[in-house]
Amino acid sequence: MASQTTAVLDHSLPVSLARSRVSADRAALGVLLVATALLYLWGLGASGWANSFYSAAAQAGSASWKAFFFGSSDAANSITVDKTPLAIWPMALSVRLFGLSSWSILVPQALEGVGAVWLLHATVRRTTGSAVAALVAGAVMALTPVAVLMFRFDNPDAMLCLLLVASAYATLRAVEASTSADSEQAGGRVGGPAGRWLALAGVLVGLAFLAKMLQAFLVVPALVLVYAVFAGVAWRRRLLHLLAAAAGLVVAAGWWLAIVMLWPAASRPYIGGSQHNSILELTLGYNGFGRLDGSETGSVGGGLGGGGGGGRWGATGLLRMFNGEVGTQVGWLLPAGLVLGVAALVVSRGRRSLQAALTLWFGWLVVTALTFSLMAGIFHPYYTVALAPAIGALVGIGSVLLWRHRRSLLASGVLGFTTALTTALAFELLARDGSWHPWLKYVVATAGFAAALMIVGARQLPRRVAYAVAVVALLCGLTGPAAYSLATAATPHGGAIPSAGPQNGTGSGLAGQPPTGATKGANAGGLLDGSTSSSALTALLASDASSYTWVAAAVGSNSAAGYQLATQQPVMAIGGFNGSDPSPTLAQFRAWVAAGRIHYFIAGGAAGGGSGTAAQITRWVESTFTARTVDRVTVYDLTTGT
């Protein structure tokens, strides 16, 4: 009897430990996700309308299904935003369900961020079998300052990141299915698990295209390479699976483009960002190759940066990700990701699934970082949020894998070098703002360099001491970005070019507009900043609104956006985002005025080159109608002549 009891106890002990470990892993994941949600949601309403350009499109989509489908800037469908509209759809649905407010616009973005962190954790956990690596990966991504910025903002980058991380998960699941024991019987078939997972990856990249167009394709080389090299099926099957994924991508990305191209131009809004009302021009030009060579309309004349080597963010080059403002957005752990990724690839030889994951994330990071570093067109530092998932995955996988091999002098040496490199970079980045907690860089440097030295000798240290040193090294690496992330979350952000960290929080001058749209003063806004209305101006614009298609028109989408959000009535954005699109023409505008479809013209705004149509319309209005000033904003009543 005693022997039987002992046998039962001996058998149940590993099961009990396994269950405890699973519970602990789930609890740790829960803490990560709750902490991420708090970071992304706390005080979210302080940013007001954030980027009023996209907030206005969300408001328009909530009022008109046609505006929803096309991503129009206003519910009367004069012109679209200069992106495909998928990222706007969740915000527009939220506004339709819960009413127009800062929270209804920004909460979907925050939830997309939490979802991206969860998916990254799941991907790393599945490919490595390590809960620690997954937690580190998720924490690194969640605490990247530019990620905190974008997941608390209403730009398309939040949706882009979520879908691209999902595509990476699907690709690695396809590799896993193709190498399973029954891969030839099931996973190897075009319609088998591997083929289905890879097709899903293609669909997800296609949907990411509908969020931010060609930027989504920067991960495609890594996804294709990983499946082509590491799939466990014959080359013919690999090619068929890749073709199926390509078909999924084309269908997911192309259905919306096809509808827009086939839809009669006279009954749809003008395609914002194009000079010829063409979605293909927008895709391949302004949001495509024009970003690479600086030839997009509005790049130089509009003052958006780019055109001639990078504009206000410094010259293009291999160090661009660490220069100026860009470095503090994303640079903290980028070198660590590269070093640990290479070292982990060496250490993981013979482990196919692990090498596949490392290759995917390393390819993602290198291709995207090089593109951002060398592109000569419009580039904004917040684009770098696309690097955060890859950096997180490489740091998480690489650090844990090398730690397991710390008995090797090479592995411990690489860990020590990476810790020292990360510490030195953190010191430099923290020193860029000498007035913001100047003591912090010295704490990070002292603890970080000490941990780097001790990690090299970790194989000689007692187990508990070694783990304590590893924790200190990890905390030192995360302290800088975490501090900047907290500062980002504590600062309201608005305008077209927000910036993470303890700067002024706006990147372009104005914080997000208040959800009510009613302020003591009014401002016409400009190329990069939304307008603000006042109680008197809002009342004027909203008067007899139902009698007009547009209660007002203004040059540039940002100038129009603030008034539209204040009145919740359509305001025409002449010339689109830059004010440079030939929409509407002077003849069209005059015809609409003659038909009584536009009530007011609001002076101000900014035009960034292009057709010059906005300037023609402005001159005609000024010479034809009488100006009046309402709270420092010049307004023309287009229903009365001079």
Buried (B, 14 or more C-beta within 10 A) or exposed (E): EEEEEEEEEEEEEEEEEEEEEEEEBEEBBEEBBEBBBEBBBEEBBBBBBBBBBBBBBBBBBBBBEBBBBBBBBBBBBBBBBBBBBBBBBBBBBBBBEEEBBBBBBBBBBBBBBBBBBBBBBBBBBBBBEBBBBBBBBBBBBBBBBBBBBBBBBBBBBBBBBBBBBBBBBBBBBBBBBBBBEEBBEBBBBBEBBBBBBBBBBBBBBBBBBBBBBBBBBBBBBBBBBBBEEBBBBEEEBBEBBBBBBBBBBBBBBBEBBEEBEEBEEEEBBBBBBBBEBBBBBBBBBBBBBBBBEBBBBBBBBBBBBBBEEBBBBBEBEEEBBBBBBBBBBBBBBBBBBBBBBBBBBEBBEEBBBBBBBBBBBBBBBBBBBBBBBBBBBBBBBBBBBBBBBBBBBBBBBBBBBBBEBBEEEEBBBBBBBBBBBBBBBBBBBBEEBEEBEEEBBEEBBEBBBBBBEBBBBBBEBEEEEBEBBBEBBBBBBBBBBBBBBBBBBEBBBBBBBBBBBBBBBBBBEBBBBBBBBBBEEBBBBBBBBBBBBBBEBBBBBBEEBEEBBBBBBBBBBBBBBBBBBBBBBBBBBBBBBBBBBBBBEBEBBBEBBEEEBBBBBBBBBBBBBBBBBBBBBBEBBBEBBEEEEBBEBBBBBBBEEE
